[in-house]
Amino acid sequence: MNKKLLHTIVILMSLCLNGVSQVTPGEIQSKSILLVGGTAHLGNGSVIQKSVIGFKKGVINQVADLEKNKIDSLSYDTIINIEGREIYPGFIAMNSTLGLMEIGAVRATKDYRESGKFNPNARTLTSYNTDSRITPTVRSNGVLIGQISPRGGIISGTSSVMRFDAWNWEDAVIKADEGIHLNWPRSRVNQNLSQIEIKKSQKNIQKQKSLLEEFFLKAQAYSKTNNNIIDLKMEAMKSIFNGNKRLYIHADEVQQIKDIISFKNKFKLEKITLVGGQDIHYILELIAENKISVLINRVHSLPHYRQSQLDDSYKLAAKLFEAGILFCFENQGDMEQMQTRNLPFLAGTAVAYGLPYEEAIKALSYNCAQILGLEKYGVLESGKSATLFISNGDALEIMKNKVTHAFIDGREIDLSNDQIKNYEKYCEKYGLESKP
Amino acid sequence: MKRYLLFVSSFFVLLLTIAQNHLFIPHIGIQENAVATHAFINGVIHLDSKTTINDGVLLIKGDRISDVGESIPIPKNAIIHDLNQKHIYPSFIELVSELNVLKEERKKRTNQPQYKSSKEGPYHWNEAVRPEYNTANFIQFDHEKTVPYLEKGYGIVLSHQNNGIVRGTGTLLALTKDYKKVILIDKAANFFSFSKGKSNQIYPTSLMGSIALLRQYFIDSKWYEKNNVNFHPTANLSYEAQIANNHLPNMFMVESKLNLFRAQKISKEANLDFYYKGTGKEYENLEQIKALNPKLIIPVDFPKPMNLDNPYDAISVSTSELSHWKYASTNLGRLEKENLSYCITSSTLKSKDFFNAIRSSIKNEASVEKIIYSLTELPARWLGIDSICGNLKKGKLANFIITDSKIFSKNSNVIENWVLGSKQFEKPTEEIDIRGTYQLMCGAKQKKLTVSGPVNSPKAIISYPFLADSTVNGDLVFNNEGEKIKTKKEKKIKTTFLRNSNTVTLSYPEGDSYIRLNGLIEDGGNKWSGEGQNKNGDWLSWSVIKNKNLNRVSEDSNSTIDPIKSFNSNQHLDFCQEKYPSQENIIFKNATIWTSDELGTFKGDLWIKNGKIIAVGKNINTEGSDNLKIIDLDGKHISPGIIDEHSHIAIQNGVNEGSNAITSEVRIGDVINPEDINIYRQLSGGVTAAQLLHGSANPVGGQSAIIKMRWGQTAENMKILAAPGFIKFALGENVKQSNWGWRYSVRYPQTRMGVEQIYYDAFSDAKNYQNSINNYNSLSKKEKSIKTSPKRNLQLEALSEIIDEKRFITCHSYIQSEINMLMKMADSMGFQINTFTHILEGYKVADKMKKHGVGASTFSDWWAYKYEVRDAIPYNACILSKMGIVTAVNSDDAEMGRRLNQEASKAIKYGGCSENEALKLVTINPAKLLHIDQFTGSIKVGKDADIVIWTRSPLSIYSKVEQTYVDGRLLFDSEKQEDLFKENEAKRSNLITEMIAAKKNGVPTQRIKKQVNKLHKCNDFEIDE
């Protein structure tokens, strides 16, 4: 009876909301929850085969091994037996534009690229669309947090870390204005151009580099004093120099990366992360020595050159791991917003090509939190945010990734989305059984 | 008939050249009537490539050779030229040039794409087709521009306007200063190409479009010739011109190496002979060329080394570029060895580069005889002018060159070039290279003179030795006790040096004044002598004697490295074996076999032999079979080869003919690029077959090609011959040009309403076409003779095939309304749609699709990239499949193509398909959609041995391909791949090292050619703007 009523309400609600926002953000955790018996991938590289994980008011207060410890289950309101299933910390999408673009071909939906070369003050925070139709399809695969990042120009702007379940951007923000994104000027000139064009292009590269240097010098000087006349760009840059913001530098070529290292030393930049790094496998030691963390672009990309080894991109993560470099995955490129839901599978391929499984999980959670400076996320530990999900099977294996529950700060989120609704609608029309 | 034409045309030439002298030209002043006779004596006369007279006489009078031979009486009035054992050769003939042609400018572009020809009047509908263009009318005579040709030894050049697909006629130029005699034949050859040149008309945007345009053009002109005179009331000047020039030789500018085979196909179809201007890379595909035996015009512009000291520059250069640098000079030798007939073109080359290229070709087994033949007699024959030139026989045009030594021998030069009986070129003497060191004798002291710098403006420095008091280092001088006492040093004196022809002026300081000298260069530069004045004003005599020549760097890049190079086939490709692997006889034991067929998935054995699957099951009996390889797979998995219903790899120069709304005449099959590395990459992902589709830029796109990934084979061999014809249709935003920007808003259709109407229009047209052909065919012979025969129309022919269900439609589609519309349209025309590809809203009309009987090929989970895909769901494949529709999952993407197994597994995640059903989405189902399921797509006895061996379940993300077999041949082996990669890196490294060595030897370099990896998606659309 009760169930039926609920069902009717759900149907009524979905009718009302048809064409508006499709999923309702989860309620604040009022009842404590204990998950018993699941295989817990903690995110820090370790795994508990039969685990007990409890959380209350959005915070994990127990992580234990069922086989080794006596479990206090009485103090929890709800106990869920998840034996045979897997628990993971919520995966984090780095360098993502989710919520900044709905439909690639529709210009009106694009909010990630500002005009001009230097835009450190442009913030993704306030443009982030919590009602994006894409986000619900992403979190139902286990991706629960994102570093929402701008694109374009030399300095694209400032990223913020957002949770993928919120009423508005203020609710969504986990860490506002955490990093600035810099597209390093290309170092290599396209040699297929004419002699004059090559010269022009070289000049242009030089010009961009000196513009960049000038900008940083100016910003560094500005950051040393309090200024009466406020310069928005300079203000935004300030925290780069005091280490409050991380600098994400997008670059692919060896020469660029070398330039970045000397730039880092010149400006004494502590927190820098390389994004992309297609040629990085040539200089792994140099990256490791300089303690630069890396966001590797699309594990599923074609080898860069015709003569490249076929699985170059697949193997890169394993190589970074072996070299002791802190890294995560990212997905910038064609259809990147919708592809965010495939982030776990990029890690899956990396595992197939040599990355240890728990390291892959780490690269989707704890490593990201470390780079982003999130103290409460990315790992299943007592005292951390209860941001996690349960999957019927291995979350990195496409055919087994079946997320049954997901919690963000203890709030259980609705795993439905427009696509599931359409699926159910048409299954009903055709009289097919719908297994979501 | 042909011979007759040749004869007529050469006779015409003869008349023309003779007649020119009798044209009335009013003269000014006193006439010069005397016609000189020249006698060249004591020469080595090469009458043609084979015959040489060692001590002969060549007599010329006017523009003709009046006699030639060993003992010929020399007329008293002859001007004698003593050749002193120098050599005479017939001068060369260039077939491909733009010499002295007034360059055409591109017209200003219109704001919106130009769909119609801007050339008004009764001409061909396409601006790039201009057979009426006559280059002779656009010759801008400039003797200076002919000098580089004369220097190389050319006397006759076939020049044409390098613009357009049908370029009109080229004109034959004699390289004479007498501009009244410049044109030998005004219309000498027809020119064709695949490049549309400066036309702004949007059609064609692709290579396959150019091919279709040419094919239709030849069909039309034949039809016009047969029908127009009698039955058609108006004339078309383009076809009139083509018919009038039909008898001329046809030159086809091939431009990119595989285009040779494409042009050859047209030649066969149109029954036309072409002379193909090749690319210099013929040696790379020699086997294929051999089979066709084409007439080739081969360029000898060999690549120069690149600056690859920076390893990060080197990685960006493709293996084929590196390889071509090394092996380009083997081309002529290889062609000769295979007895292929070729002429040589060198119009873009400087004299020095031309001679060096020929020399290195000779070093690589090309014979001098054949090269001379290919520069003289053969081009003359091809142009039908061998009756007047091409050799030095009596009565021929006096076109010849004099060389200082045997031509193409080391340091040989053309010193004189005579055209039409008059000297057009003489090698200037100041070009004697005087650089080197000399002993200067002037006054008491002997000094050293060093001449260096550029050959045309050398610098000089005078120096003398002296002993310095320093004993620190250097060339020390010791006394008798062995003590260091002095150091030998050299004092350099700044010298002013001027050279004017064979006169030199030197001045240098001595004491507080200058010695000033002037003299002559003598003895070929070995000695100079003259007079000068010193500080007192006294006159003195001086001389210099050469000690040695400047250390000249070798300019022949190939000479320093191994003298004879052998190019193994496929060496220019990455990861491609020299020999195509043979068909294996293997039994795989203890494997998990995913059959995608009746047997389902089970543990057992699989036997392949002679390219077929000959047994599948448990404990197969192999007794008595010889040479059987037994491989225990120990629990590994075998699946059928993966089939990609929707791929755009391996397509050359344009995946879309994105111009007109209907382009059913274009064929992907014409432009397959068998050397695309993505073919091999697909194999590494277990893909064995794919449909290469035209893009989605127009409602009716082009015909597709269905291929197997036979890496290392030719384009034709990759095609699955038994597969039926397919064609791409498209609906929605792409065909409406919705996302192409404001420029593209004039083409019909711009709405989904228009898309429907375009189809009705096209298919009504096709039906009329069918009727007219049927009606004509039913006429009696007599009736036929008085009626216009219907013209073959490639576009309507393809559409008719659809109506007759001989060609199947794969239609790019998203939105349910348009899907439904197309099915209704097809119903009304009496045919069926075969496949909806992408079909992202298929789940909304699955019942209707089922009723129509159409199949589906979809993306696993793509959405949100366009407005029309906002309702796409990843459950689509599962719903369609469960509704009983033959469903496939496709890639449309070179990267994803190699992970289609993963994409298939998404149907398990989204909608709960069984694993077997999921695998079928990329194996037997696409095979069914492509009508190739009777011989591939599943593991079944009798089918082709297209199979993949996986480390795990083919649906697992952790699974890797170990081996891929196509037709029972092992075309990818992950274990071997490691070695192949290392070998390939070593091969590249050797080439790079050789290149650096050549560069260090002073060979001039060229810019780095970066490889461009072009990947195509459906909506990729390029217009060369």
Interface residues (C-beta under 8 A of the other chain):
Chain A: E102 I103 G104 A105 V106 R133 I134 R188 N190 Q191 N192 Q195 I198 E253 V254 Q255 D279 Y282 H300 S301 L302 P303 H304 Y305 R306 Q307 Q309 L310 D311 D334 M335 Q337 M338 R341 N342 F345 G348 T349 V351 A352 Y353 L396 E397 I398 M399 K400 N401 K402 Q419 I420 N422 Y423 Y426 C427 Y430 L432 S434 K435
Chain B: Y312 D313 I315 S316 S318 T319 D574 I677 N678 Y680 R681 S684 E733 S738 N739 Y843 K844 A846 D847 D861 W862 W863 A864 Y865 K866 Y867 R870 D871 A872 I873 P874 Y875 I879 K882 M883 A894 E895 M896 R899 Q902 S905 K906 I908 K909 Y910 G911 G912 E915 A918 L955 S956 I957 Y958 S959 K960 Q977 F981 N984 E985 R988 R1007 I1008 K1009 K1010 Q1011 V1012 N1013 L1015
